[in-house]
Amino acid sequence: MKKQYDVIVVGAGNGGLAAAANTAKAGCKTLLLEKHNIPGGCATSFRRGRFEFEPSLHELCSVGTAEHPDSVYKVFDSLGAKINWCYEHDIFRVINKEKGNEYDVKLKAGIHEFCKSLDDQVPGCYKNVKAFLDLKPKVDAAIAYIYETKGNPNGLVMLLKHADFMRVAGHTVEEVMTALGIPQKAQDLINTYWGYLGVPTDELNAMHFLNMVYGYVTDGAAMPAHRSHELSLALVDIIKKHGGEVWFNSEVTKFLYNEEGRVIGVVANGEELYAKEVISNVIAHNVFNMSEFDKLPERNVKLANARTFGISVATVYLGLDCTAEELGMKDYTVFIQGTSNPRKQNDNRAEDGLYIVNCLNNVVPESSPEGTCTLFLTIPVYGHDVPKDLTPEGYKKYKNELAKKYIEDTEKSLGIDIMSHIEEISVATPVTFARYLGTPEGTIYGYRMSGWDSLMARTAAEKLDHAVPGLSFCGGHYIRGDGYSCAYLMGEMVGQRIAKKIKGGN
């Protein structure tokens, strides 16, 4: 007997979980399929000895609190998923090692506190930085108007009421900051965050960057008390509570189409499963490779081939036999970089690149066994940075050398001893993420967002770019594309849209 659902969601990553939770809550018969035996993708965990590590999601921005909820908090709260959020209000510490331009600076959360901490380093920049942050609500108002008009805004209204949006939308971060008179050092400090989006600020869209930075500045970083897996399990519970099904160890191997080219289901575990609508948390490249090529719109195939895969990471996971206090690690997030220039950091990654050191124990003391702590060293890299044709022994040597390099640099930069305290260590590269996530080149954010493929371009062309009937996308490779917080937002948006469509709305 043919198995029929209202909605099939492929992939239990952040976006897929949020989409399935919203369709199930709306009363749609929902099936979520996941190839692994646990949910979450990057928002899960693995164990080494007595330590628990997260693959990639260590924190979220734009969360907010119960008193002042931001977008991510609202996603979970609207579903009835209660998360025990913990917060870090020192946004980050950045250590710049560039000869003649060395500095060690901490920035704090809160609009005033952030601007003041920058002004302490670059006297006189307070008003200029504040002017940059003040653009965010103006941009939000313009986007809301664009959505209200279903993508057909009145040009005169945009010019008269949303002029600041028009000025920002088509420019890079550095162009907007320079126009606002923000001094170079202040720009460099703010632009430290470029690595979280994977596009240097001389080509990154200002609106895109502002969305993320504002979330950190207003709320700080947030993480669940029981690690990122708490988020994934909470959403699974919501799906099941509302009658949805979640199948683990169920990898989708084919997307099914009817004669008119509409997606009507998938094949998982050799079984054909049918639905009125299919939502994919799997990147378009993989979906199209599992599809009948002659059923795909030519534009969509060309678009996928024209896009560039986004950045990945290498991560060194360390379980240490001492506490963070004993180690001398007082900060949650430390950026360490060879130069203050984002372009040089990107183009000369091996020598001038940045990497991030996180110590979760400084926010969640119980995140590792008593008397211990964990460190995550996260290095933004691309899949093509990994040498090709490595033998198993050669790959092992590559990972060991990478870990040694960054552990030693962290020790030197922070003045701490890591090596003698290592109890457990694991090293992930883009190869690891490619195998685990199934993404091309191990990208964790999907497609690179710059130039013609920016946030604005994707928003404007959404209906044209995703025009396969019966198929919707969500997650990090979709419109917002800038990682974990936005994956939840896109999952919610797409899930609600599809539920409304199935229930007879417009």
KOLZA-54926 format. One record per residue (C-alpha): residue in one letter; residue number from 1; x, y, z. Coordinates in steps of 0.02 Angstrom, whole numbers, padded with zeros to 5 digits, m for minus. Layout:
aa:i:xx:yy:zz
a:NUM:X:Y:Z .
...
//
This chain:
aa:i:xx:yy:zz
m:1:00000:00000:00000 .
k:2:00068:00171:m00050 .
k:3:00123:00277:00098 .
q:4:00055:00453:00078 .
y:5:00095:00608:00182 .
d:6:00052:00791:00172 .
v:7:00236:00839:00193 .
i:8:00400:00744:00184 .
v:9:00551:00837:00252 .
v:10:00721:00772:00198 .
g:11:00860:00797:00325 .
a:12:00848:00829:00512 .
g:13:00970:00973:00517 .
n:14:00919:01139:00595 .
g:15:00811:01197:00450 .
g:16:00730:01028:00422 .
l:17:00686:01008:00605 .
a:18:00608:01182:00613 .
a:19:00511:01152:00452 .
a:20:00443:00983:00508 .
a:21:00397:01050:00679 .
n:22:00296:01190:00600 .
t:23:00205:01080:00474 .
a:24:00164:00951:00608 .
k:25:00103:01084:00729 .
a:26:m00008:01155:00590 .
g:27:m00094:00985:00574 .
c:28:m00007:00920:00419 .
k:29:00036:00735:00413 .
t:30:00224:00752:00419 .
l:31:00369:00632:00395 .
l:32:00548:00685:00433 .
l:33:00685:00575:00359 .
e:34:00864:00575:00426 .
k:35:01009:00467:00367 .
h:36:01097:00466:00536 .
n:37:01038:00384:00696 .
i:38:01019:00551:00785 .
p:39:00948:00720:00734 .
g:40:01034:00888:00718 .
g:41:01170:00885:00586 .
c:42:01289:01018:00653 .
a:43:01177:01036:00807 .
t:44:01215:00870:00887 .
s:45:01359:00792:00984 .
f:46:01484:00650:00989 .
r:47:01586:00573:01128 .
r:48:01771:00542:01149 .
g:49:01810:00458:01314 .
r:50:01716:00551:01450 .
f:51:01697:00711:01347 .
e:52:01553:00766:01238 .
f:53:01591:00876:01088 .
e:54:01481:00968:00964 .
p:55:01526:00952:00779 .
s:56:01504:01136:00738 .
l:57:01360:01229:00821 .
h:58:01436:01301:00980 .
e:59:01323:01454:00996 .
l:60:01185:01555:00915 .
c:61:01153:01740:00888 .
s:62:00984:01829:00881 .
v:63:00914:01726:01024 .
g:64:00863:01853:01155 .
t:65:00775:01815:01318 .
a:66:00599:01780:01379 .
e:67:00584:01964:01425 .
h:68:00658:02024:01260 .
p:69:00644:01880:01136 .
d:70:00736:01890:00972 .
s:71:00700:01790:00814 .
v:72:00777:01622:00865 .
y:73:00695:01625:01037 .
k:74:00529:01656:00952 .
v:75:00550:01506:00835 .
f:76:00565:01386:00981 .
d:77:00441:01475:01094 .
s:78:00305:01479:00961 .
l:79:00320:01291:00944 .
g:80:00314:01263:01131 .
a:81:00495:01202:01137 .
k:82:00569:01260:01302 .
i:83:00758:01282:01298 .
n:84:00868:01320:01448 .
w:85:00969:01459:01368 .
c:86:01136:01518:01436 .
y:87:01218:01681:01383 .
e:88:01389:01760:01358 .
h:89:01392:01950:01355 .
d:90:01576:01975:01318 .
i:91:01549:01955:01132 .
f:92:01727:01910:01094 .
r:93:01910:01943:01126 .
v:94:02020:01969:00973 .
i:95:02208:01950:00970 .
n:96:02291:02026:00818 .
k:97:02472:01972:00791 .
e:98:02514:02082:00641 .
k:99:02686:02158:00667 .
g:100:02669:02343:00708 .
n:101:02481:02327:00731 .
e:102:02469:02208:00878 .
y:103:02318:02220:00991 .
d:104:02216:02120:01117 .
v:105:02038:02186:01133 .
k:106:01874:02132:01210 .
l:107:01704:02187:01145 .
k:108:01544:02179:01246 .
a:109:01361:02152:01204 .
g:110:01231:02290:01214 .
i:111:01221:02434:01090 .
h:112:01296:02561:01210 .
e:113:01423:02440:01283 .
f:114:01480:02382:01111 .
c:115:01501:02558:01044 .
k:116:01590:02612:01203 .
s:117:01712:02465:01201 .
l:118:01756:02513:01023 .
d:119:01770:02697:01069 .
d:120:01891:02650:01208 .
q:121:02004:02575:01075 .
v:122:01971:02702:00938 .
p:123:01923:02867:01022 .
g:124:01789:02964:00931 .
c:125:01709:02818:00837 .
y:126:01557:02794:00951 .
k:127:01432:02894:00846 .
n:128:01493:02819:00682 .
v:129:01476:02640:00745 .
k:130:01307:02679:00821 .
a:131:01250:02748:00652 .
f:132:01296:02581:00572 .
l:133:01197:02481:00700 .
d:134:01050:02602:00686 .
l:135:01029:02546:00506 .
k:136:00965:02376:00562 .
p:137:00786:02424:00612 .
k:138:00773:02530:00455 .
v:139:00826:02382:00348 .
d:140:00702:02270:00440 .
a:141:00560:02391:00405 .
a:142:00603:02393:00220 .
i:143:00611:02204:00209 .
a:144:00444:02190:00298 .
y:145:00369:02308:00169 .
i:146:00443:02206:00027 .
y:147:00365:02047:00097 .
e:148:00198:02136:00124 .
t:149:00196:02182:m00060 .
k:150:00244:02003:m00107 .
g:151:00406:02060:m00187 .
n:152:00329:02203:m00286 .
p:153:00365:02361:m00185 .
n:154:00319:02534:m00245 .
g:155:00478:02620:m00302 .
l:156:00426:02791:m00239 .
v:157:00384:02720:m00067 .
m:158:00554:02636:m00061 .
l:159:00642:02799:m00104 .
l:160:00542:02907:00016 .
k:161:00519:02792:00166 .
h:162:00661:02668:00149 .
a:163:00802:02769:00077 .
d:164:00930:02699:00200 .
f:165:00888:02523:00143 .
m:166:00917:02574:m00037 .
r:167:01087:02646:00012 .
v:168:01141:02489:00106 .
a:169:01067:02347:00005 .
g:170:01183:02361:m00144 .
h:171:01347:02394:m00054 .
t:172:01482:02297:00036 .
v:173:01517:02307:00221 .
e:174:01674:02408:00196 .
e:175:01590:02530:00076 .
v:176:01451:02567:00201 .
m:177:01568:02580:00350 .
t:178:01684:02697:00257 .
a:179:01538:02806:00201 .
l:180:01485:02819:00384 .
g:181:01658:02877:00433 .
i:182:01703:02727:00541 .
p:183:01893:02729:00568 .
q:184:01991:02583:00496 .
k:185:02038:02502:00661 .
a:186:01857:02506:00719 .
q:187:01806:02429:00553 .
d:188:01936:02292:00575 .
l:189:01874:02251:00750 .
i:190:01692:02238:00696 .
n:191:01739:02144:00538 .
t:192:01821:02006:00640 .
y:193:01652:01921:00623 .
w:194:01671:01896:00434 .
g:195:01730:01718:00465 .
y:196:01558:01671:00531 .
l:197:01487:01707:00358 .
g:198:01637:01651:00256 .
v:199:01647:01803:00141 .
p:200:01774:01944:00167 .
t:201:01698:02114:00203 .
d:202:01761:02195:00043 .
e:203:01635:02087:m00051 .
l:204:01509:02040:00084 .
n:205:01341:02127:00071 .
a:206:01321:02256:00210 .
m:207:01142:02206:00249 .
h:208:01190:02024:00266 .
f:209:01332:02064:00387 .
l:210:01226:02187:00485 .
n:211:01092:02056:00515 .
m:212:01216:01942:00601 .
v:213:01320:02071:00695 .
y:214:01166:02157:00764 .
g:215:01107:01991:00835 .
y:216:01269:01970:00930 .
v:217:01280:02151:00985 .
t:218:01104:02161:01056 .
d:219:01092:01988:01134 .
g:220:01268:01917:01150 .
a:221:01300:01735:01111 .
a:222:01176:01605:01174 .
m:223:01188:01418:01195 .
p:224:01078:01286:01275 .
a:225:01131:01220:01445 .
h:226:01127:01041:01380 .
r:227:01223:01079:01220 .
s:228:01157:01101:01045 .
h:229:01081:00927:01048 .
e:230:00951:01000:01168 .
l:231:00886:01105:01024 .
s:232:00872:00958:00905 .
l:233:00788:00841:01030 .
a:234:00665:00976:01080 .
l:235:00609:00996:00899 .
v:236:00595:00808:00875 .
d:237:00482:00802:01028 .
i:238:00372:00939:00953 .
i:239:00356:00845:00788 .
k:240:00304:00684:00877 .
k:241:00189:00775:00997 .
h:242:00088:00838:00849 .
g:243:00077:00670:00763 .
g:244:00227:00684:00649 .
e:245:00344:00539:00612 .
v:246:00534:00545:00623 .
w:247:00631:00405:00539 .
f:248:00815:00389:00579 .
n:249:00939:00282:00481 .
s:250:00832:00326:00330 .
e:251:00937:00404:00193 .
v:252:00844:00474:00044 .
t:253:00920:00408:m00118 .
k:254:00797:00473:m00247 .
f:255:00670:00612:m00274 .
l:256:00513:00556:m00368 .
y:257:00429:00659:m00505 .
n:258:00268:00641:m00602 .
e:259:00252:00666:m00789 .
e:260:00226:00854:m00769 .
g:261:00390:00874:m00675 .
r:262:00314:00893:m00503 .
v:263:00402:00816:m00352 .
i:264:00281:00689:m00277 .
g:265:00391:00596:m00154 .
v:266:00558:00514:m00116 .
v:267:00639:00344:m00099 .
a:268:00714:00300:00071 .
n:269:00775:00129:00125 .
g:270:00718:00065:m00044 .
e:271:00538:00117:m00008 .
e:272:00437:00241:m00109 .
l:273:00357:00374:00000 .
y:274:00235:00503:m00068 .
a:275:00183:00677:m00014 .
k:276:00088:00830:m00073 .
e:277:00244:00934:m00037 .
v:278:00428:00891:m00008 .
i:279:00544:01007:00091 .
s:280:00730:00978:00072 .
n:281:00858:01023:00203 .
v:282:00981:00943:00081 .
i:283:01079:01060:m00033 .
a:284:01011:01080:m00211 .
h:285:01163:00997:m00291 .
n:286:01127:00835:m00199 .
v:287:00940:00845:m00233 .
f:288:00966:00867:m00419 .
n:289:01090:00723:m00422 .
m:290:00952:00614:m00349 .
s:291:00824:00674:m00476 .
e:292:00772:00633:m00653 .
f:293:00873:00762:m00747 .
d:294:00746:00789:m00885 .
k:295:00615:00839:m00756 .
l:296:00718:00983:m00685 .
p:297:00691:01164:m00743 .
e:298:00843:01217:m00844 .
r:299:00860:01380:m00746 .
n:300:00876:01287:m00581 .
v:301:01012:01173:m00646 .
k:302:01110:01319:m00720 .
l:303:01091:01415:m00558 .
a:304:01159:01272:m00454 .
n:305:01307:01251:m00570 .
a:306:01344:01437:m00569 .
r:307:01353:01448:m00380 .
t:308:01511:01429:m00278 .
f:309:01517:01319:m00125 .
g:310:01536:01413:00038 .
i:311:01666:01397:00171 .
s:312:01693:01248:00283 .
v:313:01798:01228:00440 .
a:314:01930:01122:00519 .
t:315:01902:01095:00705 .
v:316:02015:01030:00842 .
y:317:01912:00962:00988 .
l:318:02008:00954:01152 .
g:319:01960:00873:01316 .
l:320:02079:00934:01451 .
d:321:02115:00861:01623 .
c:322:02107:01030:01710 .
t:323:01977:01165:01737 .
a:324:01967:01322:01632 .
e:325:02027:01421:01783 .
e:326:02176:01306:01806 .
l:327:02214:01319:01622 .
g:328:02207:01508:01630 .
m:329:02066:01518:01501 .
k:330:01952:01660:01558 .
d:331:01859:01696:01395 .
y:332:01723:01602:01303 .
t:333:01770:01662:01127 .
v:334:01942:01719:01069 .
f:335:01981:01763:00888 .
i:336:02166:01746:00847 .
q:337:02225:01818:00682 .
g:338:02385:01853:00588 .
t:339:02322:02017:00514 .
s:340:02175:02133:00543 .
n:341:02127:02135:00357 .
p:342:01985:02013:00314 .
r:343:02040:01999:00132 .
k:344:02216:01949:00181 .
q:345:02146:01831:00312 .
n:346:02045:01744:00176 .
d:347:02173:01744:00036 .
n:348:02325:01699:00142 .
r:349:02238:01581:00262 .
a:350:02391:01477:00308 .
e:351:02491:01627:00371 .
d:352:02371:01771:00405 .
g:353:02206:01681:00431 .
l:354:02098:01689:00585 .
y:355:02036:01551:00696 .
i:356:01920:01544:00846 .
v:357:01953:01470:01018 .
n:358:01797:01427:01120 .
c:359:01791:01369:01301 .
l:360:01611:01324:01339 .
n:361:01648:01297:01523 .
n:362:01658:01485:01547 .
v:363:01472:01494:01506 .
v:364:01411:01319:01551 .
p:365:01527:01255:01690 .
e:366:01445:01083:01689 .
s:367:01477:01054:01503 .
s:368:01621:00936:01544 .
p:369:01659:00821:01693 .
e:370:01711:00900:01857 .
g:371:01893:00953:01859 .
t:372:01902:00963:01668 .
c:373:01865:01082:01525 .
t:374:01848:01077:01337 .
l:375:01918:01187:01200 .
f:376:01863:01201:01019 .
l:377:01987:01273:00894 .
t:378:01888:01316:00737 .
i:379:01983:01364:00579 .
p:380:01885:01431:00428 .
v:381:01947:01337:00275 .
y:382:01881:01281:00107 .
g:383:01862:01103:00048 .
h:384:01994:01130:m00084 .
d:385:02121:01179:00050 .
v:386:02139:00995:00096 .
p:387:02277:00914:m00010 .
k:388:02208:00797:m00142 .
d:389:02245:00611:m00161 .
l:390:02303:00587:00018 .
t:391:02330:00408:00074 .
p:392:02252:00359:00241 .
e:393:02421:00384:00324 .
g:394:02446:00548:00232 .
y:395:02276:00610:00291 .
k:396:02315:00561:00470 .
k:397:02479:00657:00458 .
y:398:02388:00808:00385 .
k:399:02265:00812:00531 .
n:400:02401:00789:00661 .
e:401:02505:00930:00589 .
l:402:02353:01044:00579 .
a:403:02310:01010:00762 .
k:404:02488:01035:00819 .
k:405:02505:01200:00727 .
y:406:02348:01278:00801 .
i:407:02371:01208:00977 .
e:408:02547:01279:00984 .
d:409:02489:01446:00915 .
t:410:02348:01454:01043 .
e:411:02469:01416:01183 .
k:412:02586:01555:01125 .
s:413:02447:01682:01094 .
l:414:02357:01653:01260 .
g:415:02506:01608:01367 .
i:416:02432:01442:01423 .
d:417:02488:01260:01422 .
i:418:02371:01147:01325 .
m:419:02482:01004:01269 .
s:420:02518:00931:01441 .
h:421:02333:00930:01486 .
i:422:02261:00841:01333 .
e:423:02158:00691:01385 .
e:424:02055:00675:01225 .
i:425:02078:00750:01053 .
s:426:01982:00736:00891 .
v:427:02013:00829:00728 .
a:428:01884:00866:00593 .
t:429:01922:00937:00419 .
p:430:01809:00979:00272 .
v:431:01828:00795:00225 .
t:432:01747:00749:00392 .
f:433:01602:00870:00364 .
a:434:01580:00811:00184 .
r:435:01561:00633:00246 .
y:436:01452:00677:00396 .
l:437:01340:00812:00321 .
g:438:01347:00749:00142 .
t:439:01382:00925:00076 .
p:440:01496:00959:m00073 .
e:441:01671:01006:m00016 .
g:442:01610:00991:00164 .
t:443:01529:01163:00160 .
i:444:01435:01203:00320 .
y:445:01343:01356:00251 .
g:446:01291:01297:00079 .
y:447:01328:01418:m00062 .
r:448:01444:01567:m00048 .
m:449:01343:01729:m00036 .
s:450:01426:01870:m00132 .
g:451:01408:01971:m00290 .
w:452:01262:01913:m00397 .
d:453:01219:01780:m00267 .
s:454:01199:01897:m00118 .
l:455:01060:01901:00010 .
m:456:00968:02036:m00086 .
a:457:00981:01944:m00251 .
r:458:00918:01782:m00175 .
t:459:00773:01870:m00091 .
a:460:00721:01959:m00251 .
a:461:00732:01803:m00360 .
e:462:00667:01671:m00240 .
k:463:00516:01622:m00343 .
l:464:00620:01602:m00501 .
d:465:00767:01516:m00419 .
h:466:00665:01381:m00331 .
a:467:00533:01337:m00458 .
v:468:00522:01147:m00452 .
p:469:00337:01111:m00416 .
g:470:00310:01018:m00255 .
l:471:00487:01050:m00192 .
s:472:00546:01181:m00068 .
f:473:00715:01208:00011 .
c:474:00765:01265:00185 .
g:475:00923:01274:00289 .
g:476:01094:01352:00268 .
h:477:01095:01338:00078 .
y:478:00932:01433:00058 .
i:479:00897:01621:00049 .
r:480:00979:01682:00210 .
g:481:01124:01562:00195 .
d:482:01224:01629:00342 .
g:483:01223:01481:00458 .
y:484:01136:01407:00606 .
s:485:01022:01543:00673 .
c:486:00953:01580:00500 .
a:487:00930:01396:00463 .
y:488:00799:01390:00601 .
l:489:00717:01548:00532 .
m:490:00711:01478:00356 .
g:491:00642:01313:00418 .
e:492:00504:01405:00510 .
m:493:00463:01515:00360 .
v:494:00456:01372:00235 .
g:495:00363:01257:00353 .
q:496:00228:01386:00386 .
r:497:00216:01429:00202 .
i:498:00192:01247:00151 .
a:499:00068:01213:00292 .
k:500:m00035:01361:00236 .
k:501:m00030:01300:00056 .
i:502:m00088:01126:00103 .
k:503:m00224:01191:00218 .
g:504:m00297:01295:00078 .
g:505:m00218:01465:00109 .
n:506:m00130:01574:m00019 .
//
